[in-house]
Amino acid sequence: MFVLCFIIGEDSYEWKKRTNFETFSFFSYGDFFDFAAKYFAASTKFCSLLEEKNRRSAIFANFVKNWLRLIFISGKICRIGKEQIMEGILTVLAKAAAFILIIVTGYVLKKKGFFHPDDFYLISKIVVRITLPCAIVSNFSRISMDNSLLFMCVLGLAANVVMVGIGYVSELHGSRQQRAFSMVNLSGYNIGNFTLPFVQSFLGPVGFAATSLFDAGNAVMCTGATFTVASIAAGTGEKPSVKNVVKSLCSSLPFDAYLIMTLLAVLGISLPQVITSYGETVGNANAFLALLMIGIGFEIRMEKDKIARILKILVIRYGVGVVLALAAYFLLPFDLEVRQAMALTALGPVSSVAPAFTGKLEGDVEMASAVNSLSIVVSIVMITGALMILL
């Protein structure tokens, strides 16, 4: 600006007096955009002084005026952008906090005696057999199925295969029982009771459908295939049984709902409005009941000498989960909502049936339960952070 003062042939002190500036230094203000906003009127007077001199000064004055105007507008845009980002982050945090409070409510009410341990199984039946199938019907009925989304089933199957393989390799130097334990407790995703409530609340029907189809592939492994492979690794003599896996899948109402609604969507068949309205009304309760159920069932009991192994399993699980989430978001050739859903799914907790299958393998059920409960806590943090970044 001293160059400008030289051009107009005035002493800088004299110029400051005529423009009523108290000081003239960009470095006296922390926010340059606030500087441009506060002194825009003064800059206009400054430009009029330049125009009095000659044409060259006038051209340069117009340039300065437009430049300051551009800076001022840019500053307003940046402020609006920052406000929108902060608003989005606060919205995500508010919803995530509500989810956490529901889980805490279930846990506290159980400790106070309002809920009993057996109530977990009652609410679980309501979620698995009523609200979750209705949520699936409601969300699938609101989308036009793209056949390419069926690839999510393959992803669900493949993600489990990868985690089972990592579980086996991570315990190559351990006992056969340790290998089987890691294979069961590193793989599987608790989607229906945990991830779907997040997806249902933060993403649209397409994201919900993509997550549901992923869960269809995930269910194939969680309901028996992983257990069969782990039993072979443990040397228990358990032989693969396709019949048992198929039987488990067909007896799962959520899986049946995935299958039926996927077929109807692919064929372009619509359900009657009364059924979709019923599904929407009942399905809206799924998120609350599923999270309340998690709070009632949440319990951590573990011996100190097992902490190192539990932490090892969780570090491997979520280290690989972050890699899979990044790969899903940046590499999958699908719309943004689908990629967001897959990224969230990769950060989900361990399958809720893992402790039961650990017991069948005569493994450490207490440690499996601790891994399962802690994975819920870690997933809440990870998914909340991912939502703040992705949305």
Secondary structure, 3 states (H helix, E strand, C coil): CHHHHHHHCCCHHHHHHHCCCCCCCHHHCCCHHHHHHHCHHHHHHHHHHHHCCCHHHHHHHHHHHHHHHHHHHHHHHHHHHHHHHHHHHHHHHHHHHHHHHHHHHHHHHHHCCCCCHHHHHHHHHHHHHHHHHHHHHHHHCCCCCCHHHHHHHHHHHHHHHHHHHHHHHHCCCCCHHHHHHHHHHHCCCCHHHHHHHHHHHHCCHHHHHHHHHHHHHHHHHHHHHHHHHHHHHHCCCCCCCHHHHHHHHHCCHHHHHHHHHHHHHHHCCCCCHHHHHHHHHHHCCHHHHHHHHHHHHCCCCCCHHHHHHHHHHHHHHHHHHHHHHHHHHHHCCCCHHHHHHHHHHHCCCCCCCHHHHHHHCCCCHHHHHHHHHHHHHHHHHHHHHHHHHHC
